[in-house]
Amino acid sequence: MTALQEVTPQEREGVRREALYFAVRNGKLLTGFGVVAVLLVLGLVGPLFTDVPPNQYGPRPMSPPSAEHWFGTTTFGQDIFAQFVHGLRSTFAVGAIGGGIAAVIGMLVGFTAGYRGGVVDEVLNMLTNVVLVIPALAVLLIVNAYLGIRSVAVQGLFIGLTQWPWAARAIRAQTFTLRSREFVDLARMSGAGTWRIITREIAPNMSSYLFMTFILLFGGSILIASSLDFIGLGPTDAVSLGLMLQNATQWSALQLGMWWWFVPPGAAITAVVGALYVANVGLDEVFNPKLREL
Amino acid sequence: MRRYFRRKLLVYGLTFFVAVTVNWMIPRFMPGDPVASMVARANMTQPQAVAAMRAYYNDLFGFDQPLWQQYLSFWGALLRGDFGLSIWLFPTPVGTVIADAVPYTLALVVPSVLLSWVVGNWFGAYAARRRVLDNTVLPIGYILTATPYMWLAVLLAWGLGVVAGLFPVAGGYSFSMQPTWSWAFLLDLLHHWALPFLSLFLVALGGWAIGMRNMIIYELESDYANYLSALGAPSRLIRRYAFRNAVLPQITGLALQLGVIVAGALVTEIVFAYPGLGSLILKAIQNSDFFLLQGTFLFIVLGVLIANFIIDIVYVVVDPRTRAGMAGADA
């Protein structure tokens, strides 16, 4: 028993080092995470350098990008760069909160259903399928319209509550394949409880899969949040990229040809989500030896 | 096969039940008083008017009855097709307002979903394992799937509509026209339909192409493909077999993506002020027309459920294993 435990950490260390070896050589992973990191830093640091509040009306409305207003100004003279960096913050926040909550629920449901099986699985699977079929945006519309409270955090919470089903299904299927492996049987025979087996034996063996699921949930949450903002149910106490798009179309930036108003927010959402997807493919190649290209 | 359909119908029935229950619960159990907020939004100063409006809403929701009775009467009204009256277009029933908008949404969603699925699958299958094509299709595909629907719609409206002036950017038909069955009107309808269709089509296209490409590569690595190529079968034939196997998960994927596509259609309609359900939702939110919002919600859920069921039937037709009750029946 002691010998076993001594070997395992070393083996894990080896696996980790191997993954790292391929990770730093994977172009997709590096580009994807690079783009996300640049935008994240911009969102974190940017607001410190712009002293104008993002929604403050300025003296020079509708001016195109210039040295003074890097991204130009809105019809009301608001500085678009200030809105952009603050909006990036909310976008990442909503992705982290929504993706995080969805990942936790998805893991709880997926592991329990996959490991326990039987009636528990039947019930949880039914629940998953029901939530899966209901269009998430429609539910969020109703909830947000009635709730009226619309902070970024609450928005993220409700997005998380509707996004988990496909993750739960995927994790359940993965758990099924691990459930009957020998090391799980060994743990069960040595008297480990369900929770311990799931956290110590099953979850670590699909950690890369879980991480990739989280990345996809993160991107999905950002997209659905931007749709909500665009319909007019966005946060009322913050700026977000979706709200910028909504304002731009609402105040006819299209007809006025103010491209600097609607291009940056959409481009940023596309860049973040697209980079996450590409990084995800890269991760898949790193963790799955079959997909590696040398 | 009977088991398969029984299971599916059970899930859909349960889903509809849950959706209706959620729809009933939200105004009643949400923190805050919806009646108070609706009355407040009407901006009235006279206390008698406020009291009258309060009584009207309380009566409308049936707040003075016990909860179980409210719930049963809610179902009763629903089964009679009574969704209440729209506040935005008072006294039009919500059902009529929705029925007027649905054809536009369907005309937009159905062709764009089917075409993007077919073309995307074709592209993906063709690009897989062809280096040059793969290197272009893949990045474009990822960018397209990551694009928010409304942003592509805005870009297309700006580029092809405002700058190039090729397409109108607002409405379902020209304001100077009356809806009739004339060629001129149909042409005008088509002209207004083109851009929203194109933006829905393009965003969905990327996802299908990527999915198909990955599935084809997976299938080409399987034993039967290797065996066939060892026998000297032409690669066209092997690809055709791979395609038939790869299409199955794409059909399931279509069912899973319906919610996202509908969401995309709603925001696209808002960009183009297209007179479908999306614009209806926007108007409902702007005018705090909660009956209209809830009616639209139920309608969208119902539509997605029906579409899911159609896909299930197609799946049974396409995959013979489900008919024999063999593996794959649970997919």
Boltz contact constraints between the chains, C-beta under 6 A:
constraints:
  - contact:
      token1: [A, 129]
      token2: [B, 11]
      max_distance: 6.0
  - contact:
      token1: [A, 130]
      token2: [B, 14]
      max_distance: 6.0
  - contact:
      token1: [A, 130]
      token2: [B, 15]
      max_distance: 6.0
  - contact:
      token1: [A, 130]
      token2: [B, 18]
      max_distance: 6.0
  - contact:
      token1: [A, 133]
      token2: [B, 15]
      max_distance: 6.0
  - contact:
      token1: [A, 134]
      token2: [B, 15]
      max_distance: 6.0
  - contact:
      token1: [A, 134]
      token2: [B, 19]
      max_distance: 6.0
  - contact:
      token1: [A, 134]
      token2: [B, 301]
      max_distance: 6.0
  - contact:
      token1: [A, 135]
      token2: [B, 259]
      max_distance: 6.0
  - contact:
      token1: [A, 135]
      token2: [B, 262]
      max_distance: 6.0
  - contact:
      token1: [A, 135]
      token2: [B, 300]
      max_distance: 6.0
  - contact:
      token1: [A, 135]
      token2: [B, 304]
      max_distance: 6.0
  - contact:
      token1: [A, 136]
      token2: [B, 259]
      max_distance: 6.0
  - contact:
      token1: [A, 137]
      token2: [B, 263]
      max_distance: 6.0
  - contact:
      token1: [A, 138]
      token2: [B, 297]
      max_distance: 6.0
  - contact:
      token1: [A, 138]
      token2: [B, 300]
      max_distance: 6.0
  - contact:
      token1: [A, 142]
      token2: [B, 26]
      max_distance: 6.0
  - contact:
      token1: [A, 142]
      token2: [B, 297]
      max_distance: 6.0
  - contact:
      token1: [A, 145]
      token2: [B, 285]
      max_distance: 6.0
  - contact:
      token1: [A, 145]
      token2: [B, 293]
      max_distance: 6.0
  - contact:
      token1: [A, 146]
      token2: [B, 26]
      max_distance: 6.0
  - contact:
      token1: [A, 146]
      token2: [B, 30]
      max_distance: 6.0
  - contact:
      token1: [A, 223]
      token2: [B, 148]
      max_distance: 6.0
  - contact:
      token1: [A, 226]
      token2: [B, 148]
      max_distance: 6.0
  - contact:
      token1: [A, 227]
      token2: [B, 263]
      max_distance: 6.0
  - contact:
      token1: [A, 227]
      token2: [B, 267]
      max_distance: 6.0
  - contact:
      token1: [A, 230]
      token2: [B, 150]
      max_distance: 6.0
  - contact:
      token1: [A, 230]
      token2: [B, 267]
      max_distance: 6.0
  - contact:
      token1: [A, 232]
      token2: [B, 285]
      max_distance: 6.0
  - contact:
      token1: [A, 254]
      token2: [B, 157]
      max_distance: 6.0
  - contact:
      token1: [A, 254]
      token2: [B, 158]
      max_distance: 6.0
  - contact:
      token1: [A, 254]
      token2: [B, 162]
      max_distance: 6.0
  - contact:
      token1: [A, 262]
      token2: [B, 154]
      max_distance: 6.0
  - contact:
      token1: [A, 266]
      token2: [B, 151]
      max_distance: 6.0
  - contact:
      token1: [A, 269]
      token2: [B, 148]
      max_distance: 6.0
  - contact:
      token1: [A, 270]
      token2: [B, 146]
      max_distance: 6.0
  - contact:
      token1: [A, 270]
      token2: [B, 147]
      max_distance: 6.0
  - contact:
      token1: [A, 273]
      token2: [B, 146]
      max_distance: 6.0
  - contact:
      token1: [A, 274]
      token2: [B, 142]
      max_distance: 6.0
  - contact:
      token1: [A, 274]
      token2: [B, 143]
      max_distance: 6.0
  - contact:
      token1: [A, 274]
      token2: [B, 146]
      max_distance: 6.0
  - contact:
      token1: [A, 277]
      token2: [B, 142]
      max_distance: 6.0
  - contact:
      token1: [A, 277]
      token2: [B, 146]
      max_distance: 6.0
  - contact:
      token1: [A, 278]
      token2: [B, 142]
      max_distance: 6.0
